Structure formats: structure tokens, C-alpha cells
Amino acid sequence: MIADLPPVIQAPPPIPVAVVPLPANAAAASPAKTGTHWHAPGDPLEKFNRRMFAIHQTLDRAVIRPAAMGYKHAMPRPVRSGLRNFFSNLGEPVVFLNFVLQFKPHSAAKTAVRFIINSTIGVGGLVDVAKGKAFELPHQPNGFGDTLGYYGVKAGPYLFLPLLGPSDFRDFLGGQADGLVLPIIVDKPFDRLEYAIPKAVITGLDQRAELDGELHALLDDALDPYATMRSVYLQDRAGEIAGLKGKALDVSMPGDADGGAKIGPKSPSSELQDPLSDPAAKPVPPVTTETKKSTAPELQDPLSDPAQDPSATPPAADPKAPVRR
């Protein structure tokens, strides 16, 4: 599945916490210039976004994180898990609709069966029975933003708003469309503030509490937390869209000469499998039994003289020579 801070007012889809490594020369990408303001590629609103990010961080330190930690310690784990499953189950019809729009009948059918199982056996969705071994139907995130991306709609400018977190124009509009599905189709109570506000507060606080450790690991040591969050979000969303299409994704940044690295459902790139490897280094030949056996005498015997001719035979010992004691 895997935002800087989860939204208190839900709009774009949540961000998974997993981090995709940048290509080796991604840092060399040149920023673009609009008027008198420099900005990174894909972020023409960077000056505005950075201000919103600073406001968001201030609100998080002062209000959101303390409230989320208080919610986590005050509410027992089974209660939090039940509420999380309940609201997630209410989103399954939106996931089903988008799989239908993407002409993925198999995924749509699995989502429908999952919704029925959890709504009945799972006591209205409070228990996620469908993901267990008996059914093996885990939640598959999907939304209208994914559908737009699946059909080639570009992400548009990056956007960061307080409480909502990172997004882009496509996902922001897609999130609004997702939020209108149940109010339009089902009507009450999903069109009432009495439902929308508690849902936004509970899911927002729960997500913020669950992601607290991962957000600390991601941002605390970052030289530029805003740029780190932006990079993770944009690469992760691009990877999800590529996954829907069953393609590998080129995560090269503008200005890369080698085309960058590839990510997708199955990445053959060794530098992505091992983030500590140098993609520009020459491959090291595997060690075999032939390479293990060195012909160099100085390596075979560390006490031998490497300057001595190996073909020369040592002089025979004189039996009359006195023995040193």
C-alpha cells in the first residue's frame, strides 16, 4: 500500500511508506525556472508548497501528532483495528467501481467478494475476515486518480496542502470524485457532516499514529524533508500507476543521460535490489575454485621472499656446521 502526515480531511489516496531509491545521478537534475523562482521538475508551485509544508509541520508538532498518540494510547488496539477495518470496508465499492472502469473484471470480482464477506461474516466490516487464509482476499487500493493515470492522464503539478498532505492535481481531483461516490449512490448518512467529520478525524488520527515511526525514520535525518517527501510521493504514485499497467517504470530525473533506473512489478535492476551498490561500478567477476587458487608464491606462503626465484633450489644443509642453541 505503503503522506508526510496522513490527512485529517481525506482527499487523495494515502501514501505507502515504503521508499524507492533514486538513481545514482538523480541529484544532478537541474531545477526549472519560472519567472524569478526556481523549482524542481514537476513542482512549479514549490514556493507555495514549501510554505504549506511548513504550516503542516507546525500543526503536526503542536496538535496532530499529540492527538494521534493520545488516540493510540487511549483506544485499545482491537477497537482501533475494528474502526480501521470498518471505514476501509466502506471504501471497497469505490475500489470495485474503479476496477470496472479500468476493465479489470478479475480484480473487480475479488473486491466485490471481499466486500460481501467482510460485510457479513466480518460483522459489518469490523473484522477483516477476507484477508485470512480461508479466503486470501487482501485489500487492493484503487481510486479515480489511479483510473485517470491508467488511461494516460498526467499527474500535473505537485501539490501540498496542510492536513491533506502531498498530492498532485490528478490525485486531488480523483480523491474528490472518490468521496462523492457513496453520497451520490447511497445518500444518507454518507452525505451528512455527522458522518464525514468523525470519519475524517478517526481515520486521520489512526493513520498518523500508525505511521509515526516510519515518518520519523524518513524525515528526521533528511537534509530537505520537503524534497524527500515530494520525491517519495511522486515516485511511489508513478510506480502504482505503472503497476496497474503491468509495466516497469523509468524513474530517471530530467537531465539523466542513462535513462535512470526501472521500477515496477518485477525490477531486474540490481542497484534497486541492493541500495548500497554502485550502479556505475564495474561488475565484480564471481569467485570460482580457479580464482581461489593463486599461483603467486608470496600469497601461498606469507613467510616466503617474493623476490626469490621460485625455480631455484635452496642450498643443502652442511652436516658439519655447528648447531646453534
C-alpha positions in Angstrom: 0.0 0.0 0.0 2.9 1.8 1.7 2.0 11.0 3.0 4.2 13.1 5.2 1.3 13.1 7.6 -1.9 11.3 6.9 -4.9 13.6 6.2 -7.3 14.6 8.8 -9.6 15.6 5.9 -9.4 12.7 3.4 -8.8 13.6 -0.2 -6.0 11.9 -2.2 -5.2 8.2 -1.6 -2.8 7.5 1.3 0.8 7.1 0.7 2.6 3.9 1.4 5.8 4.2 3.5 8.0 2.2 1.5 10.9 4.3 -0.1 12.1 3.8 -3.7 15.8 4.6 -4.2 16.7 7.4 -6.5 19.0 6.7 -9.5 22.7 7.4 -8.9 22.7 10.7 -10.8 19.2 11.9 -9.9 20.6 14.5 -7.6 22.2 16.2 -10.6 18.9 17.0 -12.2 18.7 20.7 -12.9 15.8 22.7 -11.4 13.5 24.6 -13.7 12.9 28.3 -13.5 9.6 30.1 -13.7 9.9 33.9 -13.7 12.2 34.6 -10.8 11.6 31.5 -8.8 13.5 28.2 -9.1 11.6 25.0 -8.7 12.2 21.3 -9.1 10.8 19.5 -12.2 7.2 18.7 -11.7 6.8 21.2 -8.9 6.0 24.6 -10.4 4.2 25.6 -7.1 7.3 24.8 -5.0 7.4 28.2 -3.2 3.7 27.8 -2.2 4.1 24.2 -1.4 7.0 24.8 0.9 5.0 27.3 2.9 2.1 24.9 3.2 4.5 22.2 4.3 6.0 24.4 7.0 2.5 25.2 8.3 1.6 21.5 8.2 4.7 20.5 10.2 3.9 23.2 12.8 0.4 21.9 13.1 1.6 18.3 13.3 4.0 19.1 16.1 1.6 21.2 18.1 -1.8 19.4 17.5 -2.0 16.4 15.1 0.8 14.1 16.5 -0.1 14.7 20.2 -3.7 14.0 19.4 -2.8 10.9 17.3 -0.6 9.5 20.1 -3.3 10.2 22.6 -5.8 8.4 20.5 -3.5 5.4 20.1 -2.9 5.1 23.9 -6.5 5.8 24.9 -8.2 3.4 22.4 -7.5 -0.3 22.8 -5.9 -2.0 19.8 -9.0 -4.1 18.9 -11.2 -1.0 18.9 -8.7 0.9 16.6 -8.4 -2.1 14.3 -12.2 -2.5 14.2 -12.8 1.1 13.2 -10.0 1.0 10.7 -11.5 -2.1 9.1 -15.0 -0.6 9.2 -14.1 2.5 7.3 -11.8 0.6 4.9 -14.7 -1.8 4.1 -16.9 1.2 3.2 -14.4 2.2 0.6 -14.5 -1.2 -1.2 -17.4 -0.1 -3.5 -15.2 2.8 -4.7 -12.3 0.3 -5.4 -14.7 -2.0 -7.2 -16.0 0.8 -9.4 -12.5 1.9 -10.4 -11.5 -1.7 -11.3 -14.6 -1.8 -13.5 -13.6 1.5 -15.2 -10.2 0.0 -15.8 -11.7 -3.1 -17.4 -10.2 -5.4 -14.8 -13.0 -7.9 -14.2 -10.9 -10.3 -12.1 -9.8 -7.6 -9.6 -13.3 -6.2 -9.5 -14.8 -9.6 -8.7 -12.3 -10.2 -6.0 -13.1 -6.8 -4.5 -16.8 -7.5 -4.6 -16.4 -10.9 -2.9 -14.2 -9.3 -0.3 -16.8 -6.6 0.5 -19.6 -9.2 0.8 -17.5 -11.5 3.1 -16.4 -8.7 5.4 -19.9 -7.1 5.5 -21.5 -10.3 6.6 -19.1 -12.7 8.3 -16.9 -9.8 9.4 -19.8 -8.1 11.3 -20.3 -5.1 9.1 -16.6 -4.8 8.2 -15.3 -4.6 11.8 -13.2 -7.8 11.3 -11.2 -8.3 8.1 -12.1 -11.9 7.6 -11.4 -11.9 3.8 -7.7 -11.3 4.1 -7.2 -14.5 6.2 -6.0 -17.9 4.9 -9.6 -19.1 4.3 -10.2 -16.5 1.5 -6.9 -14.8 0.8 -8.5 -11.6 -0.5 -6.4 -8.7 0.8 -7.4 -5.1 0.3 -6.4 -3.7 -3.1 -6.1 0.1 -3.0 -7.6 1.9 -6.0 -9.3 5.2 -6.8 -10.3 7.6 -9.5 -6.8 9.1 -9.5 -5.5 5.7 -10.4 -8.0 5.3 -13.2 -7.1 8.7 -14.7 -3.4 7.7 -14.6 -4.2 4.3 -16.1 -5.7 6.0 -19.1 -2.7 8.3 -19.5 -3.8 11.5 -17.7 -0.6 13.2 -16.4 -0.2 13.8 -12.7 0.1 17.6 -13.2 1.8 19.9 -10.7 2.8 18.6 -7.3 0.6 20.0 -4.5 1.0 20.0 -0.8 -1.8 21.3 1.5 -2.0 21.4 5.3 -3.9 18.4 6.8 -4.3 16.8 3.4 -0.6 16.1 2.8 1.2 15.5 -0.5 -0.8 15.1 -3.7 -0.9 16.3 -7.3 -3.7 17.8 -9.4 -4.8 14.4 -10.8 -4.9 12.7 -7.4 -6.5 15.7 -5.7 -9.4 15.7 -8.2 -9.6 11.9 -8.1 -9.9 12.0 -4.3 -12.8 14.4 -4.5 -14.5 12.1 -7.0 -14.0 9.1 -4.8 -15.5 11.0 -1.9 -18.7 11.6 -3.9 -19.5 8.0 -4.8 -21.2 6.9 -1.6 -23.1 10.3 -1.0 -24.5 10.2 -4.6 -25.3 6.5 -4.9 -26.3 5.7 -1.3 -27.2 9.1 0.0 -27.8 9.1 3.8 -25.8 9.0 6.0 -22.8 9.4 3.8 -23.9 12.9 2.7 -24.1 14.2 6.2 -21.4 16.1 8.2 -22.3 13.9 11.2 -20.7 11.0 9.3 -18.0 12.8 7.3 -16.3 14.7 10.2 -16.0 11.8 12.6 -14.7 9.6 9.7 -12.1 12.1 8.7 -10.9 12.6 12.3 -10.8 8.9 13.3 -9.1 7.7 10.1 -6.7 10.7 10.1 -5.6 10.2 13.7 -5.3 6.4 13.2 -3.1 6.7 10.1 -0.9 9.3 11.7 -0.4 7.2 14.8 0.4 4.0 12.7 2.9 5.8 10.5 4.7 7.8 13.3 7.8 5.6 13.4 8.2 5.4 9.6 7.7 9.2 9.3 10.4 9.8 11.8 12.8 7.4 10.0 12.0 9.1 6.7 12.2 12.8 7.6 14.2 13.3 10.8 17.6 12.9 9.2 16.6 14.3 5.8 18.6 17.3 4.7 15.5 18.7 3.0 12.3 17.0 4.4 10.1 18.7 1.9 12.0 17.4 -1.1 12.3 14.0 0.5 8.5 13.7 0.9 7.9 15.0 -2.6 10.3 12.5 -4.1 8.9 9.6 -2.2 5.3 10.5 -3.1 5.8 11.1 -6.8 7.9 8.0 -7.3 5.5 5.9 -5.3 2.4 7.1 -7.2 4.2 6.6 -10.6 5.1 3.1 -9.5 1.5 2.3 -8.6 0.2 3.6 -12.0 2.9 1.5 -13.7 1.8 -1.5 -11.7 -1.8 -1.1 -12.9 -0.5 -1.2 -16.4 1.8 -4.1 -15.7 4.9 -2.1 -16.8 8.2 -1.3 -15.4 8.7 2.4 -14.6 11.6 4.7 -15.6 12.4 6.8 -12.5 15.0 8.8 -14.3 15.0 12.5 -13.5 15.2 15.2 -16.1 18.8 15.6 -17.2 19.7 11.9 -16.7 21.8 10.7 -19.6 21.5 7.0 -19.0 17.7 6.8 -18.7 17.7 6.1 -15.0 16.5 3.0 -13.2 13.5 0.9 -13.7 10.9 0.1 -11.1 7.7 -1.9 -11.5 6.1 -5.2 -10.6 9.4 -7.0 -11.2 12.5 -5.0 -11.3 15.6 -6.6 -12.7 17.8 -3.7 -11.6 20.4 -4.8 -9.2 21.1 -1.3 -7.9 17.4 -1.2 -6.7 17.7 -4.6 -5.1 20.8 -3.5 -3.2 20.6 0.2 -2.4 24.3 0.2 -1.3 25.6 -1.0 -4.6 27.2 1.5 -7.0 25.3 1.4 -10.4 28.3 3.0 -12.1 30.8 0.4 -10.8 32.1 -2.4 -13.0 30.7 -5.8 -12.1 33.0 -8.0 -10.0 33.5 -11.4 -11.5 32.3 -14.3 -9.4 34.8 -16.2 -7.2 35.4 -19.7 -8.5 37.7 -22.5 -7.5 40.2 -21.4 -10.1 40.3 -17.9 -8.9 40.6 -19.0 -5.3 43.9 -20.9 -6.0 46.6 -18.3 -6.5 49.8 -19.1 -8.4 51.7 -16.4 -6.6 54.1 -18.0 -4.0 54.0 -14.9 -1.8 50.3 -15.4 -1.4 50.6 -19.2 -0.8 53.3 -18.7 1.9 53.3 -15.3 3.6 56.8 -16.1 5.1 58.4 -16.6 1.7 60.5 -14.0 -0.1 58.6 -12.6 -3.1 61.9 -11.6 -4.7 63.4 -15.1 -4.7 63.4 -17.1 -7.9 60.8 -19.9 -7.3 62.8 -22.3 -9.6 66.0 -22.0 -7.6 66.5 -24.9 -5.1 67.7 -23.9 -1.6 71.3 -25.0 -0.7 71.7 -28.2 1.1 72.5 -28.0 4.8 76.1 -28.7 5.9 76.1 -31.6 8.4 79.4 -30.4 10.0 78.0 -27.0 10.7 77.6 -26.3 14.4 74.0 -26.3 15.6 73.0 -23.0 17.2 71.3 -23.4 20.6 
